[in-house]
Amino acid sequence: MTCCHTFWATGITTYLRNGGTIKHARQIAVHESPRSTKLYDRTGDAISLDEIERILIQDRFIGYNPGRMQRRDRRSESQTGFSTV
């Protein structure tokens, strides 16, 4: 759900990512305290592609056999701790 706080966060975050300071963002947002402005700072929320690639889906089925399903994993069992069959 989007609300006015989402717009405040987007504006403050964009300003800070483009080189703005918390001090000036506070003045622009008319906050009494920099602490209030920091609540809207989402610059630390960025997730890198490396972090996304840490997600490993263990159940990638390579074939369907009603009696037994075989799974394939990119990493060996010793790396994941999971059996690949």
ROPALUM-557065 format. One record per residue (C-alpha): x, y, z. Coordinates in steps of 0.05 Angstrom, whole numbers, always signed. Example, Ala and Ser with C-alpha at 12.3 -4.5 7.8 and 13.67 -1.06 7.14 Angstrom:
REM ROPALUM-557065
<r <+246, -90, +156>>
<r <+273, -21, +143>>
This chain:
REM ROPALUM-557065
<r <+0, +0, +0>>
<r <+26, +68, -18>>
<r <+16, +127, +27>>
<r <+44, +197, +37>>
<r <+102, +168, +79>>
<r <+124, +127, +18>>
<r <+131, +191, -22>>
<r <+170, +224, +35>>
<r <+216, +164, +38>>
<r <+226, +163, -38>>
<r <+242, +238, -40>>
<r <+290, +237, +19>>
<r <+324, +174, -5>>
<r <+333, +201, -75>>
<r <+360, +266, -48>>
<r <+411, +230, -4>>
<r <+432, +182, -60>>
<r <+446, +243, -103>>
<r <+494, +272, -53>>
<r <+448, +309, -5>>
<r <+460, +311, +69>>
<r <+414, +292, +127>>
<r <+420, +363, +152>>
<r <+392, +393, +88>>
<r <+341, +337, +79>>
<r <+316, +353, +149>>
<r <+308, +426, +130>>
<r <+272, +409, +65>>
<r <+225, +361, +102>>
<r <+215, +412, +157>>
<r <+231, +361, +211>>
<r <+252, +386, +280>>
<r <+303, +330, +288>>
<r <+350, +294, +241>>
<r <+325, +230, +276>>
<r <+257, +241, +244>>
<r <+289, +249, +175>>
<r <+331, +186, +184>>
<r <+266, +146, +191>>
<r <+253, +161, +118>>
<r <+324, +146, +94>>
<r <+321, +81, +53>>
<r <+392, +85, +24>>
<r <+413, +24, +64>>
<r <+355, -18, +36>>
<r <+388, -30, -31>>
<r <+400, -104, -45>>
<r <+456, -125, -91>>
<r <+451, -179, -143>>
<r <+502, -219, -103>>
<r <+453, -221, -45>>
<r <+396, -243, -89>>
<r <+439, -299, -118>>
<r <+448, -327, -48>>
<r <+377, -353, -53>>
<r <+381, -425, -73>>
<r <+319, -464, -90>>
<r <+333, -535, -68>>
<r <+274, -569, -104>>
<r <+292, -564, -177>>
<r <+264, -627, -207>>
<r <+300, -653, -269>>
<r <+249, -707, -286>>
<r <+184, -734, -263>>
<r <+179, -806, -241>>
<r <+116, -822, -201>>
<r <+155, -870, -156>>
<r <+214, -823, -144>>
<r <+232, -752, -162>>
<r <+304, -733, -174>>
<r <+328, -664, -156>>
<r <+387, -626, -186>>
<r <+428, -575, -148>>
<r <+485, -532, -175>>
<r <+527, -543, -114>>
<r <+549, -610, -85>>
<r <+519, -641, -23>>
<r <+581, -623, +17>>
<r <+570, -549, +3>>
<r <+495, -547, +16>>
<r <+486, -602, +68>>
<r <+428, -629, +28>>
<r <+424, -693, -12>>
<r <+417, -682, -87>>
<r <+376, -746, -97>>
